[in-house]
Amino acid sequence: MVVTLFFPMHLRGVEGTLTDTMHAILTGVGVLFMLLAIGFAATAFGKRFRFYSIATILILLVFGIVAGLDGSRLAANLPTPWMGVWERINIFSYMLWVVVLAIMVLRIQGTVAPDDSDGRSNFGSVGS
């Protein structure tokens, strides 16, 4: 996420700074937007995609809570060996959901737009 570029987390043993706080806040905002996107898109396609979207939301919530339970250990500079695993399950489940969404959009279009002879794509052309 872009948050990491502008507000990186500091290594353990370093006293928390504004960037650590901003990292946590903006990550939370990003997760909220992910959940909103999944929720709105779940209504756009059929029942199977809706169930898949609900399952993805549940994965994000469960593993987000599990990772959050280690927050106090992280703040106390104690070991959190599984926290990174839970976070990666979250981000990879969301990324997989985005791939499935892209496939659904392409399927709705029928096929990927063919290339013109001049190498341009018809994708997004008016009147096509």
LUMKOLVEX-660991 format. One line per field, with one value per atom (N, C-alpha, C, O): residue in three letters; atom name; x, y, z. Coordinates in nm, 2 decimals, decimal comma. Example, Ala and Ser with C-alpha at 12.3 -4.5 7.8 and 13.67 -1.06 7.14 Angstrom:
! LUMKOLVEX-660991
code: (Ala / Ala / Ala / Ala / Ser / Ser / Ser / Ser) $
site: (N / CA / C / O / N / CA / C / O) $
east: (1,32 / 1,23 / 1,32 / 1,42 / 1,28 / 1,37 / 1,29 / 1,34) $
north: (-0,57 / -0,45 / -0,33 / -0,33 / -0,22 / -0,11 / 0,00 / 0,11) $
up: (0,78 / 0,78 / 0,78 / 0,85 / 0,71 / 0,71 / 0,79 / 0,80) $
This chain:
! LUMKOLVEX-660991
code: (Met / Met / Met / Met / Val / Val / Val / Val / Val / Val / Val / Val / Thr / Thr / Thr / Thr / Leu / Leu / Leu / Leu / Phe / Phe / Phe / Phe / Phe / Phe / Phe / Phe / Pro / Pro / Pro / Pro / Met / Met / Met / Met / His / His / His / His / Leu / Leu / Leu / Leu / Arg / Arg / Arg / Arg / Gly / Gly / Gly / Gly / Val / Val / Val / Val / Glu / Glu / Glu / Glu / Gly / Gly / Gly / Gly / Thr / Thr / Thr / Thr / Leu / Leu / Leu / Leu / Thr / Thr / Thr / Thr / Asp / Asp / Asp / Asp / Thr / Thr / Thr / Thr / Met / Met / Met / Met / His / His / His / His / Ala / Ala / Ala / Ala / Ile / Ile / Ile / Ile / Leu / Leu / Leu / Leu / Thr / Thr / Thr / Thr / Gly / Gly / Gly / Gly / Val / Val / Val / Val / Gly / Gly / Gly / Gly / Val / Val / Val / Val / Leu / Leu / Leu / Leu / Phe / Phe / Phe / Phe / Met / Met / Met / Met / Leu / Leu / Leu / Leu / Leu / Leu / Leu / Leu / Ala / Ala / Ala / Ala / Ile / Ile / Ile / Ile / Gly / Gly / Gly / Gly / Phe / Phe / Phe / Phe / Ala / Ala / Ala / Ala / Ala / Ala / Ala / Ala / Thr / Thr / Thr / Thr / Ala / Ala / Ala / Ala / Phe / Phe / Phe / Phe / Gly / Gly / Gly / Gly / Lys / Lys / Lys / Lys / Arg / Arg / Arg / Arg / Phe / Phe / Phe / Phe / Arg / Arg / Arg / Arg / Phe / Phe / Phe / Phe / Tyr / Tyr / Tyr / Tyr / Ser / Ser / Ser / Ser / Ile / Ile / Ile / Ile / Ala / Ala / Ala / Ala / Thr / Thr / Thr / Thr / Ile / Ile / Ile / Ile / Leu / Leu / Leu / Leu / Ile / Ile / Ile / Ile / Leu / Leu / Leu / Leu / Leu / Leu / Leu / Leu / Val / Val / Val / Val / Phe / Phe / Phe / Phe / Gly / Gly / Gly / Gly / Ile / Ile / Ile / Ile / Val / Val / Val / Val / Ala / Ala / Ala / Ala / Gly / Gly / Gly / Gly / Leu / Leu / Leu / Leu / Asp / Asp / Asp / Asp / Gly / Gly / Gly / Gly / Ser / Ser / Ser / Ser / Arg / Arg / Arg / Arg / Leu / Leu / Leu / Leu / Ala / Ala / Ala / Ala / Ala / Ala / Ala / Ala / Asn / Asn / Asn / Asn / Leu / Leu / Leu / Leu / Pro / Pro / Pro / Pro / Thr / Thr / Thr / Thr / Pro / Pro / Pro / Pro / Trp / Trp / Trp / Trp / Met / Met / Met / Met / Gly / Gly / Gly / Gly / Val / Val / Val / Val / Trp / Trp / Trp / Trp / Glu / Glu / Glu / Glu / Arg / Arg / Arg / Arg / Ile / Ile / Ile / Ile / Asn / Asn / Asn / Asn / Ile / Ile / Ile / Ile / Phe / Phe / Phe / Phe / Ser / Ser / Ser / Ser / Tyr / Tyr / Tyr / Tyr / Met / Met / Met / Met / Leu / Leu / Leu / Leu / Trp / Trp / Trp / Trp / Val / Val / Val / Val / Val / Val / Val / Val / Val / Val / Val / Val / Leu / Leu / Leu / Leu / Ala / Ala / Ala / Ala / Ile / Ile / Ile / Ile / Met / Met / Met / Met / Val / Val / Val / Val / Leu / Leu / Leu / Leu / Arg / Arg / Arg / Arg / Ile / Ile / Ile / Ile / Gln / Gln / Gln / Gln / Gly / Gly / Gly / Gly / Thr / Thr / Thr / Thr / Val / Val / Val / Val / Ala / Ala / Ala / Ala / Pro / Pro / Pro / Pro / Asp / Asp / Asp / Asp / Asp / Asp / Asp / Asp / Ser / Ser / Ser / Ser / Asp / Asp / Asp / Asp / Gly / Gly / Gly / Gly / Arg / Arg / Arg / Arg / Ser / Ser / Ser / Ser / Asn / Asn / Asn / Asn / Phe / Phe / Phe / Phe / Gly / Gly / Gly / Gly / Ser / Ser / Ser / Ser / Val / Val / Val / Val / Gly / Gly / Gly / Gly / Ser / Ser / Ser / Ser) $
site: (N / CA / C / O / N / CA / C / O / N / CA / C / O / N / CA / C / O / N / CA / C / O / N / CA / C / O / N / CA / C / O / N / CA / C / O / N / CA / C / O / N / CA / C / O / N / CA / C / O / N / CA / C / O / N / CA / C / O / N / CA / C / O / N / CA / C / O / N / CA / C / O / N / CA / C / O / N / CA / C / O / N / CA / C / O / N / CA / C / O / N / CA / C / O / N / CA / C / O / N / CA / C / O / N / CA / C / O / N / CA / C / O / N / CA / C / O / N / CA / C / O / N / CA / C / O / N / CA / C / O / N / CA / C / O / N / CA / C / O / N / CA / C / O / N / CA / C / O / N / CA / C / O / N / CA / C / O / N / CA / C / O / N / CA / C / O / N / CA / C / O / N / CA / C / O / N / CA / C / O / N / CA / C / O / N / CA / C / O / N / CA / C / O / N / CA / C / O / N / CA / C / O / N / CA / C / O / N / CA / C / O / N / CA / C / O / N / CA / C / O / N / CA / C / O / N / CA / C / O / N / CA / C / O / N / CA / C / O / N / CA / C / O / N / CA / C / O / N / CA / C / O / N / CA / C / O / N / CA / C / O / N / CA / C / O / N / CA / C / O / N / CA / C / O / N / CA / C / O / N / CA / C / O / N / CA / C / O / N / CA / C / O / N / CA / C / O / N / CA / C / O / N / CA / C / O / N / CA / C / O / N / CA / C / O / N / CA / C / O / N / CA / C / O / N / CA / C / O / N / CA / C / O / N / CA / C / O / N / CA / C / O / N / CA / C / O / N / CA / C / O / N / CA / C / O / N / CA / C / O / N / CA / C / O / N / CA / C / O / N / CA / C / O / N / CA / C / O / N / CA / C / O / N / CA / C / O / N / CA / C / O / N / CA / C / O / N / CA / C / O / N / CA / C / O / N / CA / C / O / N / CA / C / O / N / CA / C / O / N / CA / C / O / N / CA / C / O / N / CA / C / O / N / CA / C / O / N / CA / C / O / N / CA / C / O / N / CA / C / O / N / CA / C / O / N / CA / C / O / N / CA / C / O / N / CA / C / O / N / CA / C / O / N / CA / C / O / N / CA / C / O / N / CA / C / O / N / CA / C / O / N / CA / C / O / N / CA / C / O / N / CA / C / O / N / CA / C / O / N / CA / C / O / N / CA / C / O / N / CA / C / O / N / CA / C / O / N / CA / C / O / N / CA / C / O / N / CA / C / O / N / CA / C / O / N / CA / C / O / N / CA / C / O / N / CA / C / O / N / CA / C / O / N / CA / C / O / N / CA / C / O / N / CA / C / O) $
east: (0,08 / 0,00 / 0,09 / 0,20 / 0,03 / 0,10 / 0,13 / 0,23 / 0,05 / 0,07 / 0,22 / 0,28 / 0,27 / 0,40 / 0,51 / 0,61 / 0,49 / 0,58 / 0,60 / 0,71 / 0,48 / 0,48 / 0,48 / 0,53 / 0,43 / 0,43 / 0,47 / 0,39 / 0,60 / 0,66 / 0,65 / 0,66 / 0,64 / 0,64 / 0,79 / 0,87 / 0,82 / 0,96 / 0,99 / 0,90 / 1,12 / 1,16 / 1,13 / 1,11 / 1,12 / 1,09 / 1,21 / 1,32 / 1,17 / 1,28 / 1,29 / 1,36 / 1,23 / 1,23 / 1,10 / 1,00 / 1,11 / 0,99 / 0,90 / 0,94 / 0,77 / 0,67 / 0,67 / 0,69 / 0,64 / 0,64 / 0,51 / 0,42 / 0,50 / 0,38 / 0,36 / 0,24 / 0,46 / 0,45 / 0,39 / 0,31 / 0,42 / 0,36 / 0,21 / 0,13 / 0,17 / 0,03 / -0,04 / -0,15 / 0,01 / -0,05 / -0,06 / -0,16 / 0,04 / 0,04 / -0,08 / -0,16 / -0,10 / -0,22 / -0,35 / -0,44 / -0,36 / -0,49 / -0,52 / -0,63 / -0,42 / -0,45 / -0,47 / -0,54 / -0,40 / -0,43 / -0,57 / -0,64 / -0,62 / -0,76 / -0,86 / -0,96 / -0,83 / -0,91 / -0,91 / -1,01 / -0,79 / -0,78 / -0,86 / -0,92 / -0,86 / -0,94 / -1,09 / -1,16 / -1,13 / -1,27 / -1,31 / -1,42 / -1,22 / -1,25 / -1,25 / -1,34 / -1,17 / -1,17 / -1,30 / -1,37 / -1,35 / -1,48 / -1,59 / -1,68 / -1,59 / -1,69 / -1,69 / -1,80 / -1,58 / -1,57 / -1,62 / -1,70 / -1,58 / -1,63 / -1,78 / -1,85 / -1,83 / -1,98 / -2,06 / -2,16 / -2,01 / -2,09 / -2,08 / -2,17 / -1,96 / -1,94 / -2,02 / -2,06 / -2,04 / -2,11 / -2,25 / -2,31 / -2,31 / -2,44 / -2,45 / -2,55 / -2,33 / -2,33 / -2,33 / -2,38 / -2,30 / -2,29 / -2,38 / -2,45 / -2,37 / -2,47 / -2,44 / -2,36 / -2,52 / -2,52 / -2,39 / -2,35 / -2,32 / -2,19 / -2,09 / -2,02 / -2,08 / -1,99 / -2,02 / -1,93 / -2,15 / -2,19 / -2,15 / -2,09 / -2,16 / -2,12 / -1,96 / -1,91 / -1,90 / -1,75 / -1,71 / -1,61 / -1,78 / -1,75 / -1,77 / -1,69 / -1,88 / -1,91 / -1,80 / -1,76 / -1,76 / -1,65 / -1,52 / -1,45 / -1,49 / -1,37 / -1,38 / -1,29 / -1,50 / -1,52 / -1,50 / -1,44 / -1,55 / -1,54 / -1,39 / -1,34 / -1,32 / -1,17 / -1,10 / -1,02 / -1,13 / -1,07 / -1,10 / -1,02 / -1,23 / -1,26 / -1,20 / -1,14 / -1,20 / -1,15 / -1,00 / -0,95 / -0,93 / -0,78 / -0,74 / -0,63 / -0,82 / -0,79 / -0,80 / -0,72 / -0,90 / -0,92 / -0,80 / -0,75 / -0,77 / -0,66 / -0,53 / -0,45 / -0,50 / -0,38 / -0,39 / -0,29 / -0,51 / -0,52 / -0,50 / -0,46 / -0,53 / -0,51 / -0,36 / -0,33 / -0,27 / -0,13 / -0,08 / 0,04 / -0,17 / -0,14 / -0,07 / 0,03 / -0,12 / -0,07 / 0,07 / 0,16 / 0,09 / 0,22 / 0,32 / 0,44 / 0,28 / 0,36 / 0,40 / 0,52 / 0,31 / 0,34 / 0,43 / 0,51 / 0,42 / 0,51 / 0,64 / 0,73 / 0,67 / 0,79 / 0,81 / 0,93 / 0,71 / 0,71 / 0,70 / 0,66 / 0,74 / 0,73 / 0,59 / 0,50 / 0,57 / 0,44 / 0,47 / 0,45 / 0,51 / 0,55 / 0,45 / 0,48 / 0,32 / 0,22 / 0,15 / 0,07 / 0,18 / 0,11 / 0,12 / 0,03 / 0,24 / 0,27 / 0,19 / 0,15 / 0,18 / 0,10 / -0,04 / -0,10 / -0,10 / -0,24 / -0,26 / -0,36 / -0,17 / -0,18 / -0,17 / -0,24 / -0,08 / -0,06 / -0,19 / -0,22 / -0,25 / -0,37 / -0,47 / -0,55 / -0,48 / -0,58 / -0,55 / -0,64 / -0,43 / -0,40 / -0,41 / -0,45 / -0,36 / -0,37 / -0,51 / -0,55 / -0,60 / -0,74 / -0,81 / -0,89 / -0,77 / -0,83 / -0,77 / -0,85 / -0,65 / -0,59 / -0,65 / -0,68 / -0,68 / -0,74 / -0,89 / -0,93 / -0,95 / -1,09 / -1,09 / -1,18 / -0,99 / -0,97 / -0,95 / -1,01 / -0,87 / -0,85 / -0,99 / -1,02 / -1,06 / -1,19 / -1,29 / -1,36 / -1,29 / -1,37 / -1,33 / -1,42 / -1,21 / -1,16 / -1,21 / -1,25 / -1,20 / -1,25 / -1,40 / -1,45 / -1,47 / -1,62 / -1,65 / -1,74 / -1,58 / -1,60 / -1,57 / -1,65 / -1,46 / -1,43 / -1,54 / -1,57 / -1,59 / -1,69 / -1,82 / -1,89 / -1,85 / -1,97 / -1,96 / -2,05 / -1,84 / -1,81 / -1,82 / -1,84 / -1,81 / -1,82 / -1,68 / -1,65 / -1,59 / -1,45 / -1,37 / -1,42 / -1,24 / -1,15 / -1,16 / -1,16 / -1,17 / -1,18 / -1,06 / -0,95 / -1,09 / -0,99 / -0,91 / -0,96 / -0,79 / -0,70 / -0,74 / -0,77 / -0,73 / -0,74 / -0,62 / -0,51 / -0,62 / -0,51 / -0,39 / -0,28 / -0,43 / -0,32 / -0,27 / -0,19 / -0,31 / -0,25 / -0,33 / -0,30 / -0,43 / -0,51 / -0,63 / -0,67 / -0,67 / -0,78 / -0,91 / -0,91 / -1,02 / -1,15 / -1,21 / -1,31 / -1,13 / -1,18 / -1,21 / -1,13 / -1,34 / -1,38 / -1,42 / -1,45 / -1,42 / -1,45 / -1,60 / -1,68 / -1,64 / -1,78 / -1,84 / -1,79 / -1,96 / -2,04 / -1,99 / -2,04 / -1,91 / -1,87 / -1,95 / -1,93) $
north: (-0,12 / 0,00 / 0,12 / 0,12 / 0,23 / 0,36 / 0,41 / 0,49 / 0,37 / 0,41 / 0,38 / 0,47 / 0,27 / 0,23 / 0,32 / 0,34 / 0,38 / 0,47 / 0,60 / 0,65 / 0,65 / 0,78 / 0,77 / 0,86 / 0,66 / 0,65 / 0,51 / 0,42 / 0,48 / 0,35 / 0,32 / 0,41 / 0,19 / 0,15 / 0,15 / 0,11 / 0,18 / 0,18 / 0,04 / -0,04 / 0,01 / -0,12 / -0,13 / -0,02 / -0,25 / -0,26 / -0,21 / -0,21 / -0,16 / -0,11 / 0,04 / 0,11 / 0,10 / 0,24 / 0,30 / 0,24 / 0,41 / 0,46 / 0,51 / 0,56 / 0,48 / 0,51 / 0,66 / 0,75 / 0,69 / 0,82 / 0,85 / 0,77 / 0,97 / 1,01 / 0,92 / 0,89 / 0,88 / 0,79 / 0,66 / 0,60 / 0,61 / 0,48 / 0,50 / 0,41 / 0,61 / 0,63 / 0,65 / 0,60 / 0,73 / 0,76 / 0,63 / 0,61 / 0,54 / 0,41 / 0,33 / 0,28 / 0,32 / 0,25 / 0,31 / 0,24 / 0,44 / 0,51 / 0,49 / 0,45 / 0,52 / 0,51 / 0,36 / 0,34 / 0,27 / 0,13 / 0,09 / 0,03 / 0,14 / 0,12 / 0,18 / 0,12 / 0,30 / 0,37 / 0,29 / 0,27 / 0,24 / 0,15 / 0,03 / -0,01 / -0,04 / -0,16 / -0,12 / -0,20 / -0,01 / 0,03 / 0,05 / 0,00 / 0,11 / 0,12 / -0,01 / -0,03 / -0,11 / -0,24 / -0,31 / -0,36 / -0,30 / -0,36 / -0,30 / -0,37 / -0,16 / -0,10 / -0,14 / -0,17 / -0,15 / -0,19 / -0,33 / -0,36 / -0,42 / -0,56 / -0,56 / -0,63 / -0,49 / -0,48 / -0,43 / -0,49 / -0,32 / -0,27 / -0,36 / -0,38 / -0,42 / -0,50 / -0,63 / -0,70 / -0,68 / -0,80 / -0,80 / -0,90 / -0,68 / -0,66 / -0,65 / -0,66 / -0,64 / -0,62 / -0,74 / -0,74 / -0,85 / -0,98 / -1,08 / -1,05 / -1,20 / -1,31 / -1,36 / -1,31 / -1,45 / -1,51 / -1,57 / -1,55 / -1,64 / -1,70 / -1,60 / -1,61 / -1,49 / -1,38 / -1,31 / -1,28 / -1,30 / -1,24 / -1,33 / -1,27 / -1,46 / -1,55 / -1,54 / -1,54 / -1,54 / -1,52 / -1,39 / -1,39 / -1,29 / -1,16 / -1,16 / -1,11 / -1,22 / -1,23 / -1,31 / -1,28 / -1,42 / -1,50 / -1,42 / -1,43 / -1,34 / -1,26 / -1,16 / -1,13 / -1,09 / -1,00 / -1,07 / -1,02 / -1,19 / -1,27 / -1,30 / -1,29 / -1,34 / -1,36 / -1,23 / -1,24 / -1,12 / -0,99 / -0,96 / -0,91 / -0,98 / -0,95 / -1,04 / -1,00 / -1,17 / -1,27 / -1,25 / -1,24 / -1,25 / -1,24 / -1,10 / -1,08 / -1,00 / -0,86 / -0,86 / -0,80 / -0,92 / -0,93 / -1,01 / -0,97 / -1,12 / -1,20 / -1,12 / -1,13 / -1,05 / -0,97 / -0,86 / -0,83 / -0,80 / -0,69 / -0,73 / -0,65 / -0,86 / -0,91 / -0,91 / -0,91 / -0,91 / -0,90 / -0,75 / -0,73 / -0,66 / -0,52 / -0,48 / -0,40 / -0,53 / -0,49 / -0,55 / -0,49 / -0,67 / -0,74 / -0,66 / -0,65 / -0,61 / -0,53 / -0,40 / -0,37 / -0,34 / -0,21 / -0,23 / -0,15 / -0,35 / -0,39 / -0,44 / -0,48 / -0,44 / -0,49 / -0,64 / -0,69 / -0,72 / -0,86 / -0,93 / -0,88 / -1,06 / -1,13 / -1,15 / -1,17 / -1,13 / -1,16 / -1,24 / -1,19 / -1,36 / -1,44 / -1,46 / -1,49 / -1,46 / -1,49 / -1,37 / -1,38 / -1,25 / -1,13 / -1,11 / -1,07 / -1,12 / -1,10 / -1,20 / -1,17 / -1,32 / -1,43 / -1,38 / -1,39 / -1,34 / -1,30 / -1,18 / -1,17 / -1,08 / -0,97 / -1,00 / -0,95 / -1,10 / -1,14 / -1,22 / -1,21 / -1,30 / -1,37 / -1,26 / -1,28 / -1,15 / -1,05 / -0,98 / -0,98 / -0,94 / -0,87 / -0,96 / -0,92 / -1,08 / -1,18 / -1,22 / -1,24 / -1,23 / -1,26 / -1,14 / -1,17 / -1,02 / -0,91 / -0,90 / -0,87 / -0,92 / -0,92 / -1,03 / -1,00 / -1,15 / -1,25 / -1,21 / -1,23 / -1,14 / -1,09 / -0,99 / -1,00 / -0,91 / -0,81 / -0,88 / -0,84 / -0,99 / -1,07 / -1,13 / -1,13 / -1,19 / -1,25 / -1,14 / -1,17 / -1,02 / -0,91 / -0,88 / -0,86 / -0,87 / -0,84 / -0,94 / -0,91 / -1,07 / -1,17 / -1,16 / -1,18 / -1,13 / -1,11 / -1,00 / -1,01 / -0,89 / -0,77 / -0,81 / -0,78 / -0,88 / -0,93 / -1,02 / -1,02 / -1,11 / -1,20 / -1,13 / -1,17 / -1,02 / -0,94 / -0,88 / -0,87 / -0,84 / -0,77 / -0,88 / -0,84 / -1,00 / -1,11 / -1,16 / -1,28 / -1,07 / -1,11 / -0,98 / -0,87 / -1,00 / -0,89 / -0,83 / -0,89 / -0,69 / -0,62 / -0,65 / -0,65 / -0,69 / -0,72 / -0,59 / -0,48 / -0,61 / -0,50 / -0,46 / -0,54 / -0,33 / -0,27 / -0,30 / -0,34 / -0,27 / -0,30 / -0,20 / -0,23 / -0,08 / 0,01 / -0,01 / 0,07 / -0,12 / -0,15 / -0,09 / -0,12 / -0,01 / 0,04 / -0,05 / -0,13 / -0,05 / -0,13 / -0,06 / 0,06 / -0,13 / -0,07 / -0,05 / 0,01 / -0,09 / -0,09 / 0,06 / 0,15 / 0,08 / 0,22 / 0,31 / 0,43 / 0,26 / 0,34 / 0,37 / 0,29 / 0,50 / 0,54 / 0,47 / 0,47 / 0,41 / 0,35 / 0,21 / 0,16 / 0,15 / 0,02 / -0,09 / -0,21) $
up: (0,00 / 0,00 / 0,00 / 0,04 / -0,05 / -0,05 / 0,09 / 0,11 / 0,18 / 0,32 / 0,37 / 0,43 / 0,33 / 0,37 / 0,32 / 0,38 / 0,20 / 0,14 / 0,22 / 0,24 / 0,26 / 0,33 / 0,48 / 0,55 / 0,53 / 0,68 / 0,72 / 0,76 / 0,71 / 0,74 / 0,89 / 0,97 / 0,92 / 1,06 / 1,10 / 1,02 / 1,22 / 1,27 / 1,32 / 1,36 / 1,33 / 1,38 / 1,53 / 1,60 / 1,58 / 1,72 / 1,80 / 1,76 / 1,92 / 2,01 / 1,99 / 2,07 / 1,88 / 1,85 / 1,91 / 1,88 / 1,98 / 2,03 / 1,92 / 1,82 / 1,94 / 1,84 / 1,80 / 1,88 / 1,67 / 1,62 / 1,55 / 1,54 / 1,50 / 1,42 / 1,30 / 1,27 / 1,24 / 1,12 / 1,16 / 1,08 / 1,27 / 1,32 / 1,34 / 1,30 / 1,40 / 1,42 / 1,29 / 1,27 / 1,20 / 1,07 / 0,99 / 0,92 / 1,00 / 0,93 / 0,98 / 0,90 / 1,11 / 1,16 / 1,12 / 1,08 / 1,13 / 1,09 / 0,95 / 0,91 / 0,86 / 0,72 / 0,67 / 0,57 / 0,74 / 0,70 / 0,74 / 0,66 / 0,85 / 0,88 / 0,78 / 0,75 / 0,74 / 0,63 / 0,51 / 0,44 / 0,47 / 0,35 / 0,36 / 0,26 / 0,47 / 0,49 / 0,48 / 0,43 / 0,54 / 0,53 / 0,38 / 0,34 / 0,30 / 0,16 / 0,09 / 0,00 / 0,13 / 0,07 / 0,10 / 0,00 / 0,22 / 0,26 / 0,18 / 0,14 / 0,17 / 0,09 / -0,06 / -0,11 / -0,12 / -0,26 / -0,27 / -0,37 / -0,18 / -0,19 / -0,17 / -0,25 / -0,08 / -0,05 / -0,17 / -0,20 / -0,23 / -0,34 / -0,47 / -0,53 / -0,49 / -0,61 / -0,59 / -0,69 / -0,47 / -0,44 / -0,50 / -0,53 / -0,51 / -0,56 / -0,71 / -0,77 / -0,77 / -0,92 / -1,00 / -1,12 / -0,94 / -1,02 / -0,95 / -0,86 / -1,00 / -0,95 / -0,81 / -0,74 / -0,78 / -0,64 / -0,60 / -0,49 / -0,69 / -0,66 / -0,63 / -0,53 / -0,70 / -0,67 / -0,54 / -0,47 / -0,51 / -0,39 / -0,27 / -0,17 / -0,28 / -0,17 / -0,16 / -0,05 / -0,27 / -0,27 / -0,20 / -0,13 / -0,23 / -0,17 / -0,02 / 0,05 / 0,02 / 0,16 / 0,23 / 0,34 / 0,17 / 0,22 / 0,24 / 0,34 / 0,14 / 0,14 / 0,26 / 0,33 / 0,27 / 0,39 / 0,52 / 0,61 / 0,53 / 0,66 / 0,68 / 0,80 / 0,58 / 0,59 / 0,64 / 0,73 / 0,58 / 0,62 / 0,76 / 0,84 / 0,80 / 0,94 / 1,04 / 1,14 / 1,01 / 1,11 / 1,13 / 1,24 / 1,01 / 1,02 / 1,06 / 1,12 / 1,04 / 1,09 / 1,24 / 1,31 / 1,29 / 1,44 / 1,50 / 1,60 / 1,44 / 1,49 / 1,49 / 1,59 / 1,38 / 1,38 / 1,48 / 1,55 / 1,50 / 1,59 / 1,74 / 1,82 / 1,76 / 1,90 / 1,94 / 2,06 / 1,84 / 1,87 / 1,88 / 1,91 / 1,87 / 1,87 / 2,01 / 2,01 / 2,12 / 2,25 / 2,26 / 2,32 / 2,21 / 2,21 / 2,13 / 2,16 / 2,01 / 1,93 / 2,00 / 1,99 / 2,06 / 2,13 / 2,25 / 2,28 / 2,31 / 2,42 / 2,38 / 2,46 / 2,25 / 2,19 / 2,22 / 2,24 / 2,23 / 2,25 / 2,11 / 2,02 / 2,11 / 1,98 / 1,93 / 2,01 / 1,80 / 1,74 / 1,61 / 1,50 / 1,63 / 1,51 / 1,40 / 1,29 / 1,44 / 1,34 / 1,28 / 1,19 / 1,34 / 1,29 / 1,14 / 1,08 / 1,09 / 0,95 / 0,86 / 0,75 / 0,91 / 0,84 / 0,83 / 0,72 / 0,94 / 0,93 / 0,84 / 0,77 / 0,85 / 0,76 / 0,61 / 0,53 / 0,58 / 0,44 / 0,39 / 0,28 / 0,48 / 0,44 / 0,40 / 0,30 / 0,48 / 0,45 / 0,31 / 0,23 / 0,29 / 0,17 / 0,04 / -0,06 / 0,06 / -0,06 / -0,09 / -0,20 / 0,02 / -0,01 / -0,08 / -0,17 / -0,05 / -0,12 / -0,26 / -0,35 / -0,28 / -0,41 / -0,50 / -0,62 / -0,45 / -0,52 / -0,56 / -0,67 / -0,46 / -0,49 / -0,61 / -0,69 / -0,61 / -0,72 / -0,86 / -0,96 / -0,86 / -0,98 / -1,02 / -1,14 / -0,93 / -0,96 / -1,01 / -1,11 / -0,95 / -1,00 / -1,14 / -1,23 / -1,17 / -1,31 / -1,41 / -1,52 / -1,37 / -1,46 / -1,48 / -1,59 / -1,37 / -1,39 / -1,48 / -1,56 / -1,47 / -1,56 / -1,71 / -1,80 / -1,73 / -1,86 / -1,92 / -2,04 / -1,83 / -1,88 / -1,91 / -2,01 / -1,84 / -1,87 / -2,01 / -2,08 / -2,04 / -2,17 / -2,28 / -2,40 / -2,25 / -2,35 / -2,38 / -2,37 / -2,43 / -2,45 / -2,43 / -2,42 / -2,43 / -2,43 / -2,56 / -2,67 / -2,57 / -2,69 / -2,79 / -2,74 / -2,91 / -3,01 / -3,04 / -3,03 / -3,08 / -3,12 / -3,26 / -3,35 / -3,29 / -3,42 / -3,50 / -3,45 / -3,63 / -3,71 / -3,68 / -3,71 / -3,62 / -3,59 / -3,45 / -3,40 / -3,38 / -3,25 / -3,14 / -3,02 / -3,16 / -3,06 / -3,02 / -3,10 / -2,90 / -2,85 / -2,86 / -2,85 / -2,88 / -2,88 / -2,74 / -2,73 / -2,64 / -2,50 / -2,47 / -2,48 / -2,43 / -2,39 / -2,50 / -2,48 / -2,63 / -2,74 / -2,73 / -2,70 / -2,77 / -2,78 / -2,90 / -3,01 / -2,88 / -2,99 / -3,02 / -3,12 / -2,95 / -2,99 / -2,91 / -2,93) $
